[in-house]
Amino acid sequence: EGWALYYELYDQTTSGKTEQAKIIGYIPMWRKPEGFNYANDEIYRNITHGNIAFLMFDESNLGEFEPQALAAVMAIISDVVNTGHRNGARILISIGGAVDYGFLSLMTQAANNPSVLDKAVQNVVNFVRSHSLDGVDLDLECWWDRNGVAANDQGGRPKTDGPHPAGLGLTEFAKQLKQAMPSQLISATVFATSWYGNNYDPKMVEFLDWVAIMTYDFTGSWNGTPVGPHTALQKIRNQESYIGEQQGEWLDPKNEHKGI
């Protein structure tokens, strides 16, 4: 199913535009120590939405934010919100990211016990309102083992088995957030291919303003998929010419493709 989506995206456009395109930029909180200027107007002039990445949940304190991630976000949030709004961009807080195992644990538990979300929902609502944010982006993506143990990877779920428990919990989370903040934006960021994409619950879209699809899981040095620009909407011809750029040192310990 993942490849069916690949061919659809890369070979043809199946429907026309229904509204103005969203140009969404992720604004990383981890660049503050290097002196990055988050109050630079140029960052926000050509985007419609900016997602501050990432606020994370604490693994040991259910529903509370992870202290270090919270501190890093707090260090930049006023610059981002004030400058973004001044330039017409709507600013959201993105929750999750590649290492937010607290988020994964919370959503997994929520599948069978929605009440565990009470504190998390209230914390997110308070955070959005107190910082004049325009909404929340739900970026549940760390389905892999934190120690890189392949046997513990949670991808490759058969569609017939239904969503992952955390995917069901994420739908409940989106539902409760939308009920608590009906005037704020709620979005979700998900994988494109079926390897991780089948973990999500399709019913989640009922409570979202939009879904962002991470099409860059189509290609890269982690597998044998065709190489090329991450989010190209046209099929890439003569893909071999991109190998040197796409199949680089990352996850290629033998560096077999260097210089190709």
Helices and strands as residue ranges (DSSP letters): H 2-11, E 24-28, G 29-34, G 41-43, E 49-55, H 67-74, H 77-86, E 90-97, H 101-110, G 114-117, H 118-130, E 135-140, G 150-152, G 159-161, H 165-180, E 185-191, H 194-197, G 202-207, E 210-214, G 215-218, G 239-242, H 243-246
